Amino acid sequence: MISVLILTRNEQQDLPGCLASVVWSDDVHVLDSNSTDLTVGIAKNFGAHVVQREFDNWASHQNWALKNIPFKHPWVFYLDADERVTTELQQHLLAAADAPGDAIAFRVQRRDFYLGRWLKHVQASPYYMRLFRPEKMRYERLVNPISIPDGPVGLVSGYLDHFPFSKGVGFWLERHNNYSRFEAEQILANRAAHAKFSLWSALFERDFNKRRHHQKELFYSLPLRPLLKFFLLYVAKGGFLDGRAGLTYSILQSFYEYMIVLKTRELEAKR
């Protein structure tokens, strides 16, 4: 079997559907960041174990969970409240945990949805490391953390469905307003530590997470990032093939990038 970890903060709307998609697990843990709505009660009604902790940043929060939560099973599957495990993915997850070979973690493919449509082309990163041995996993970065596995990584078939706009565009903007502050702080922290990127690693590194790290560092050094991000998502990745949803998503992601640029400048001026 597999233990499940879900991070929450005021997720009374999305949590029931998320928990319903993992009823096949007999060990579900909800790490809650002091919700003020019905989140905790909903989790307990589903039989989940609830632990509350004040949120500091994403990597710290996730690393704390892996070190302190007493998971029943050797394998843990992590997901957010606005994500759903499909039946096909469930079957492949259980099979992977039963016969992992030498892998200590597995990536899954996520499908992001907007306006009732799968953002098949415009989605930036479809693969995420979500099934793992907790003692072999750690996270880095204040926001949009990078998974750092201590061993070989495999791939699991099936889809993890994600509904980032389930609470509306306003909530998405509010959340990414907070994310942009963390991203700005991360950029300045990298600069202070003289963190360097490798163009070779950004283009040819075989490990997805290492490649993504260097791509981020390269991207942050480029001018006109918001416009470039729109071009990458809408044109280069074929976001126009996702119709109106693809166009809207590309614009929103470009605006998010602009918020990061502005907040980085603001923090630089203050310091």
Secondary structure, 3 states (H helix, E strand, C coil): CCEEEEEECCCCCCHHHHHHCCCCCCCEEEEECCCCCCHHHHHHHCCCEEEECCCCCHHHHHHHHHHHCCCCCCCEEEEECCEEECHHHHHHHHHHHHCCCCCCEEEEEEEEEECCEECCCCCCCCEEEEEECHHHEEEECCCCCEEEECCCEEEEEEEEEECCCCCCHHHHHHHHHHHHHHHHHHHHHHHHCCCCCCHHHHHHCCCHHHHHHHHHHHHHCCCCHHHHHHHHHHHHCCHHHHHHHHHHHHHHHHHHHHHHHHHHHHHHHHC
